Amino acid sequence: MEPRFLLLSDVAAELNVSDSQVYHMVRSGELPAIKIGGRGQWRVERARLEEYIQQKYAETADWVRSNPLTERDAE
C-alpha cells in the first residue's frame, strides 16, 4: 500500500523536478500541501498530487489547442 502523504522530495522525484521547485509550488499555493509537526515539515497528499498532474495535463492540452504546430515548428 502506498503512503497517503509524500515528502516534498518524493514529489520532486515523481515529477522529475528539484526539491526547491516543489517547495516553491507548495509555498505559492500551486500545489496543495499541509505543514505538520513541531518543525513544520511539508507533506503532499498523494490524491492532491494526482489532481495537480491531471490539472497540468488539461492546461497543457488547452495550450496545445491554442498554439497549433506550424511547419516551421515541425523542423
C-alpha positions in Angstrom: 0.0 0.0 0.0 1.4 3.4 -1.0 1.6 6.1 1.8 -1.2 8.7 1.8 1.3 11.6 2.3 4.5 12.3 0.4 7.6 14.2 1.4 8.5 17.1 -0.9 11.5 15.1 -2.0 9.2 12.3 -3.0 7.0 14.7 -5.0 10.1 16.1 -6.7 11.2 12.6 -7.7 7.7 11.8 -9.0 7.6 14.9 -11.1 11.3 14.8 -12.0 12.0 18.3 -10.8 14.1 19.7 -8.0 13.1 19.8 -4.3 13.3 23.6 -4.4 10.8 23.7 -7.4 8.3 21.7 -5.4 8.8 23.9 -2.3 8.1 26.9 -4.4 4.9 25.2 -5.9 3.7 24.5 -2.3 4.6 27.9 -0.9 2.9 29.7 -3.8 -0.3 27.6 -3.4 0.1 26.0 -6.8 0.3 22.5 -5.2 -1.8 22.0 -2.1 0.1 20.7 1.0 -0.1 20.6 4.7 2.5 21.5 7.3 2.8 19.1 10.2 4.8 18.5 13.3 6.8 20.8 15.6 9.3 21.6 12.9 6.6 22.3 10.3 7.5 19.7 7.7 5.5 19.8 4.5 3.5 16.8 3.2 1.6 16.5 0.0 -1.3 14.1 -0.1 -1.0 11.6 -3.0 -4.5 12.3 -4.2 -3.7 16.1 -4.4 -0.6 15.3 -6.4 -2.6 13.2 -8.8 -5.2 16.0 -9.1 -2.4 18.5 -9.8 -1.0 16.3 -12.5 -4.4 16.0 -14.2 -4.8 19.7 -14.0 -1.5 20.2 -15.7 -2.5 17.8 -18.4 -5.7 19.8 -19.0 -3.7 23.1 -19.1 -1.2 21.7 -21.5 -3.9 20.4 -23.8 -5.6 23.8 -23.8 -2.2 25.4 -24.6 -1.6 23.0 -27.5 -5.0 23.7 -28.9 -4.4 27.4 -28.7 -0.9 27.2 -30.2 -1.0 24.8 -33.1 2.2 23.4 -34.6 3.3 25.3 -37.7 5.5 23.9 -40.4 8.4 25.9 -39.1 8.0 24.4 -35.6 8.0 20.9 -37.1 11.6 21.1 -38.3 
